[in-house]
Amino acid sequence: MLKRCKLFTKDEDGAVTVDWVVLTAAVVSLAGIAYSAINGPTGDVSTAVSNTIGGVTVSSGL
């Protein structure tokens, strides 16, 4: 029984999985933060362009 306990404490397979889960969560969080930072200013620009284009009248001239 003691031998099995020692083998269990030396096994590192589960630790690698935990490392990948933490790393993936950090990458997803950083991507969300970057999206939030970029979305605000670009959303304002796209709204301004849309309003400008919507206010333009085009005459056929015929």
Backbone bond lengths (Angstrom), bond angles and torsions (degrees), N, CA, C in turn:
res aa  C-N    CA-C-N  psi(-1)  N-CA   C-N-CA  omega(-1)  CA-C   N-CA-C  phi
1 M - - - 1.449 - - 1.526 110.59 -
2 L 1.301 116.86 -40.57 1.462 120.96 179.40 1.529 110.73 -64.61
3 K 1.322 115.41 -36.14 1.461 120.06 178.92 1.536 110.53 -63.82
4 R 1.330 117.62 -40.92 1.474 121.34 178.01 1.520 111.47 -64.75
5 C 1.308 117.09 -38.47 1.470 121.10 178.72 1.523 110.50 -64.32
6 K 1.300 117.97 -41.42 1.457 121.31 178.50 1.524 110.84 -65.15
7 L 1.329 116.76 -41.12 1.459 119.92 177.75 1.536 110.76 -64.76
8 F 1.310 116.40 -37.78 1.465 120.44 -179.95 1.529 111.22 -64.57
9 T 1.307 117.57 -41.14 1.465 120.79 -178.25 1.517 112.28 -72.71
10 K 1.323 117.84 -23.09 1.466 120.82 178.27 1.519 112.49 -87.36
11 D 1.311 118.38 -15.13 1.466 122.11 -178.83 1.526 109.65 -71.10
12 E 1.342 117.15 126.48 1.461 121.59 -176.53 1.527 112.76 -114.82
13 D 1.309 119.77 11.88 1.462 121.51 -178.07 1.526 111.95 -62.01
14 G 1.296 118.56 -43.01 1.459 121.78 -179.39 1.518 112.71 -69.15
15 A 1.321 117.53 -30.64 1.458 121.67 -179.00 1.525 110.93 -65.98
16 V 1.303 117.30 -35.50 1.465 120.95 178.17 1.522 109.81 -64.93
17 T 1.306 117.56 -40.69 1.459 121.47 178.25 1.519 111.03 -62.25
18 V 1.299 117.20 -42.98 1.465 121.17 178.95 1.524 110.13 -63.47
19 D 1.312 117.50 -40.60 1.469 120.98 177.66 1.526 111.04 -59.67
20 W 1.320 117.15 -44.40 1.467 120.69 -179.63 1.525 111.72 -67.22
21 V 1.315 117.28 -36.42 1.462 120.24 178.49 1.523 110.33 -65.19
22 V 1.308 117.05 -43.78 1.467 121.32 179.02 1.527 110.32 -65.62
23 L 1.309 117.72 -43.04 1.456 121.64 179.08 1.524 111.44 -63.33
24 T 1.321 117.20 -42.94 1.456 121.06 179.07 1.524 111.20 -65.45
25 A 1.306 117.85 -40.26 1.460 121.11 177.64 1.526 110.89 -63.53
26 A 1.307 117.93 -38.77 1.462 121.12 178.40 1.524 111.31 -65.87
27 V 1.324 117.56 -42.02 1.467 121.33 179.49 1.527 110.66 -65.50
28 V 1.318 117.53 -42.83 1.463 120.99 178.87 1.525 110.51 -64.83
29 S 1.304 117.86 -40.33 1.463 121.13 178.06 1.520 111.55 -63.89
30 L 1.314 117.02 -44.10 1.460 120.11 178.47 1.527 111.49 -64.73
31 A 1.311 117.70 -37.06 1.466 120.65 177.31 1.528 110.44 -64.83
32 G 1.315 117.24 -40.05 1.464 120.85 177.35 1.516 112.36 -64.41
33 I 1.317 116.70 -40.56 1.461 120.87 177.79 1.524 110.60 -65.58
34 A 1.310 117.52 -42.81 1.463 121.19 178.77 1.523 110.74 -63.90
35 Y 1.330 117.31 -40.67 1.467 120.92 178.57 1.519 110.59 -62.89
36 S 1.312 117.12 -42.48 1.465 120.86 179.44 1.522 111.15 -64.36
37 A 1.309 116.80 -39.37 1.464 120.80 -179.33 1.522 111.58 -68.30
38 I 1.313 117.55 -35.60 1.467 121.34 -177.95 1.522 111.54 -84.24
39 N 1.312 117.79 -34.32 1.459 121.60 -173.60 1.525 112.39 -64.56
40 G 1.310 119.89 -38.41 1.463 122.25 -178.24 1.512 113.06 -59.98
41 P 1.336 119.18 -60.07 1.466 120.40 -178.69 1.526 113.73 -64.04
42 T 1.309 118.47 -39.34 1.461 119.20 -179.42 1.518 111.34 -72.11
43 G 1.322 117.90 -30.28 1.461 120.62 175.87 1.518 111.09 -65.95
44 D 1.331 117.16 -37.65 1.460 121.24 177.56 1.525 110.78 -65.71
45 V 1.318 117.83 -41.59 1.463 121.97 179.83 1.528 110.14 -65.33
46 S 1.322 116.81 -44.24 1.466 118.75 -178.86 1.522 111.34 -65.77
47 T 1.317 118.24 -34.19 1.467 121.17 176.68 1.526 110.12 -66.82
48 A 1.325 117.78 -42.29 1.462 121.42 179.01 1.529 111.11 -64.10
49 V 1.313 117.59 -42.47 1.471 121.03 178.54 1.521 110.07 -64.81
50 S 1.312 117.26 -41.85 1.462 121.20 179.10 1.525 111.45 -62.06
51 N 1.325 117.00 -43.00 1.462 120.79 178.84 1.525 111.43 -65.71
52 T 1.323 117.09 -39.06 1.469 121.15 179.23 1.523 111.00 -66.49
53 I 1.303 116.86 -46.06 1.465 120.48 -179.84 1.527 110.27 -67.03
54 G 1.307 117.61 -36.76 1.462 120.97 179.55 1.510 112.52 -67.97
55 G 1.316 119.37 -25.07 1.455 122.72 -179.11 1.514 114.06 -87.57
56 V 1.321 119.14 -6.06 1.451 122.63 -177.88 1.529 109.29 -83.97
57 T 1.328 115.04 132.59 1.471 119.91 174.74 1.523 108.89 -107.10
58 V 1.289 115.71 138.15 1.467 121.35 -178.23 1.520 107.89 -114.22
59 S 1.316 116.45 125.62 1.468 119.76 177.12 1.524 108.92 -101.23
60 S 1.311 114.45 146.59 1.464 118.54 -176.69 1.525 110.93 -77.27
61 G 1.326 119.17 -30.71 1.466 121.51 177.09 1.521 112.68 74.13
62 L 1.293 119.02 12.60 1.470 121.35 179.99 1.477 111.20 -98.23
